[in-house]
């Protein structure tokens, strides 16, 4: 039986960047993500921080969904 390879989140985001009607320059301008960092990500040379992903999502009309982060507290507080 063949297994279907699932694209990673990075692969999916790279595809969205490539298929976007906006240029990388415009995506960088609207999101506030450094154009060089965006280009390095698109070329597979670097990753993106979660802060960058948060800024890119609305520009690319994406909704980032993930598991809720558990709140941690210090003992005795």
C-alpha positions in Angstrom: 0.0 0.0 0.0 1.3 3.4 -0.9 1.3 6.1 1.7 0.5 9.7 0.8 3.3 12.2 1.6 1.9 15.2 3.4 3.6 18.5 2.8 5.1 20.2 5.8 3.7 23.5 7.0 6.8 25.2 5.5 6.2 23.5 2.1 2.6 24.6 2.2 3.5 28.1 3.1 6.2 28.3 0.3 3.5 27.1 -2.2 1.1 29.8 -0.9 3.8 32.5 -1.3 4.6 31.3 -4.8 0.9 31.2 -5.8 0.0 34.5 -4.2 -1.1 37.4 -6.4 1.1 39.6 -4.3 4.8 40.0 -4.9 7.2 39.0 -2.1 8.1 42.7 -1.8 4.4 43.6 -1.2 3.9 40.7 1.2 6.9 41.9 3.1 5.7 45.5 3.1 2.2 44.6 4.3 3.3 42.1 6.9 6.3 43.9 8.3 8.4 40.7 7.8 11.9 41.6 6.5 12.0 41.0 2.7 15.4 39.3 3.0 14.0 36.9 5.7 11.0 36.2 3.5 13.2 35.4 0.5 15.5 33.2 2.5 12.4 31.3 3.8 10.9 31.0 0.3 14.2 29.7 -1.1 14.4 27.0 1.7 17.4 28.6 3.4 15.8 29.6 6.7 12.7 29.1 8.8 10.3 31.7 10.0 9.6 32.6 13.6 6.1 32.3 15.0 6.0 36.1 15.2 6.6 36.3 11.5 4.0 33.7 10.8 1.5 35.7 12.9 2.2 38.8 10.8 2.1 36.9 7.5 -1.2 35.1 8.1 -3.6 38.0 7.6 -1.7 39.3 4.5 -2.0 35.8 2.9 -5.5 35.4 4.2 -4.6 32.4 6.4 -5.8 31.3 9.8 -3.2 29.7 12.0 -4.7 27.0 14.2 -2.8 24.9 16.7 -3.1 23.3 20.0 -3.9 25.5 23.0 -0.8 26.4 25.0 -1.1 25.2 28.6 -0.7 27.9 31.1 2.1 27.4 33.5 2.4 28.9 36.9 5.1 29.0 39.5 4.5 26.9 42.6 3.0 28.8 45.4 1.4 31.5 43.2 
